[in-house]
Amino acid sequence: TLEEILAEVKDVIAQIKDCNKKVKMLDTQKGQLSEEVYNEFRQKYISIVEEKWKGLRSTAIGLEPYTSQLQDEIKKMEVEIERITISYNLGEIGEEEYVKTGGPLQGRLAMWKSKVKELEEVSEFLKMPSRLS
């Protein structure tokens, strides 16, 4: 499901960020470490990042269909909310029906927009350079 893929992607992104922090920490301590130890640990974390990055890209490909599907659903939902709102404003439906119908739609719309935002954040992360220098 989308939630499972997003959870997996977020976990991998967190691991990549953690490894990047470790490499930066190593870089700040470079002068205090032997070249052998510095290179050993730096290479270890760079290899992990590269491995995670490859997996992340292949997993993220599975997210692409969800993005356009969610955006289509959001557009439909916005039209439906607009329809209910104008019906209420024109007195075609009462406040009770407006709240009963519009409330859940607003909730779902907010949830879907949140998912799209998460997908966009993943996409932005993937556009970042994948390698450490």
C-alpha positions as CSV (number, residue, x, y, z in Angstrom):
1,T,0.0,0.0,0.0
2,L,1.0,3.6,-0.3
3,E,1.4,3.9,3.5
4,E,3.8,0.9,3.6
5,I,5.9,2.2,0.7
6,L,6.0,5.7,2.2
7,A,7.1,4.3,5.6
8,E,9.8,2.2,4.0
9,V,11.0,5.2,1.9
10,K,11.1,7.5,5.0
11,D,13.1,4.9,6.9
12,V,15.7,4.6,4.1
13,I,15.9,8.4,3.9
14,A,16.5,8.6,7.6
15,Q,19.3,6.0,7.3
16,I,20.9,7.9,4.5
17,K,20.8,11.2,6.5
18,D,22.3,9.4,9.5
19,C,25.2,8.1,7.4
20,N,25.7,11.5,5.9
21,K,25.9,13.0,9.4
22,K,28.5,10.3,10.3
23,V,30.6,11.1,7.3
24,K,30.5,14.8,8.2
25,M,31.5,14.0,11.7
26,L,34.4,11.9,10.4
27,D,35.4,14.8,8.2
28,T,35.5,17.2,11.2
29,Q,37.8,14.7,13.1
30,K,40.0,13.9,10.1
31,G,43.0,15.6,11.6
32,Q,42.8,13.5,14.7
33,L,42.5,10.1,12.9
34,S,45.0,8.1,11.0
35,E,44.4,8.1,7.3
36,E,43.7,4.4,7.3
37,V,41.0,4.6,10.0
38,Y,39.5,7.7,8.4
39,N,39.3,6.2,5.0
40,E,38.0,2.9,6.3
41,F,35.0,4.4,8.1
42,R,34.3,7.0,5.5
43,Q,34.2,4.4,2.8
44,K,32.0,2.2,5.0
45,Y,29.3,4.9,5.3
46,I,29.6,6.0,1.7
47,S,29.0,2.5,0.6
48,I,25.9,2.2,2.8
49,V,24.6,5.5,1.3
50,E,25.1,4.3,-2.2
51,E,23.4,1.0,-1.5
52,K,20.5,2.7,0.2
53,W,20.2,5.2,-2.5
54,K,19.9,2.6,-5.2
55,G,17.2,0.8,-3.2
56,L,15.4,4.1,-2.6
57,R,15.3,4.9,-6.2
58,S,13.7,1.6,-7.2
59,T,11.2,1.8,-4.3
60,A,10.3,5.4,-5.2
61,I,9.4,4.4,-8.7
62,G,6.5,2.6,-7.2
63,L,5.2,5.9,-5.8
64,E,4.8,7.6,-9.1
65,P,1.4,6.2,-10.0
66,Y,0.1,7.1,-6.5
67,T,1.0,10.8,-7.0
68,S,-1.1,11.3,-10.1
69,Q,-3.9,9.2,-8.7
70,L,-4.0,11.2,-5.5
71,Q,-3.9,14.5,-7.4
72,D,-6.9,13.3,-9.5
73,E,-8.8,12.3,-6.4
74,I,-8.0,15.7,-4.8
75,K,-9.4,17.5,-7.8
76,K,-12.6,15.4,-7.7
77,M,-12.9,15.9,-3.9
78,E,-12.5,19.7,-4.2
79,V,-15.3,19.8,-6.8
80,E,-17.5,17.8,-4.6
81,I,-16.8,20.0,-1.6
82,E,-17.5,23.1,-3.7
83,R,-20.8,21.5,-4.9
84,I,-21.9,20.8,-1.3
85,T,-20.9,24.3,-0.2
86,I,-22.8,26.1,-2.9
87,S,-25.8,23.8,-2.2
88,Y,-25.7,24.9,1.4
89,N,-25.1,28.5,0.6
90,L,-28.1,28.5,-1.8
91,G,-30.3,26.8,0.8
92,E,-30.7,23.5,-1.1
93,I,-29.4,21.6,1.9
94,G,-29.5,22.3,5.6
95,E,-26.6,22.8,7.9
96,E,-26.9,19.3,9.4
97,E,-26.5,17.7,6.0
98,Y,-23.8,20.1,5.0
99,V,-21.8,19.2,8.1
100,K,-22.5,15.5,7.9
101,T,-21.5,15.4,4.2
102,G,-18.8,18.1,4.0
103,G,-16.9,17.2,7.2
104,P,-15.8,13.8,6.2
105,L,-14.9,15.1,2.7
106,Q,-12.8,17.8,4.2
107,G,-11.0,15.2,6.4
108,R,-10.3,13.0,3.5
109,L,-9.1,15.9,1.4
110,A,-6.7,17.0,4.1
111,M,-5.3,13.4,4.4
112,W,-4.8,13.1,0.7
113,K,-3.1,16.5,0.5
114,S,-0.8,15.4,3.3
115,K,0.1,12.2,1.4
116,V,0.8,14.3,-1.8
117,K,3.1,16.5,0.3
118,E,4.9,13.5,1.6
119,L,5.3,12.2,-1.9
120,E,6.6,15.6,-3.0
121,E,9.2,15.6,-0.2
122,V,10.4,12.2,-1.3
123,S,10.7,13.4,-4.8
124,E,12.7,16.5,-3.7
125,F,15.0,14.3,-1.7
126,L,15.6,12.1,-4.7
127,K,16.6,15.1,-6.8
128,M,19.4,15.9,-4.3
129,P,22.9,14.7,-5.2
130,S,23.3,11.0,-4.2
131,R,27.0,10.9,-3.5
132,L,29.1,12.4,-0.8
133,S,32.2,14.2,-1.8
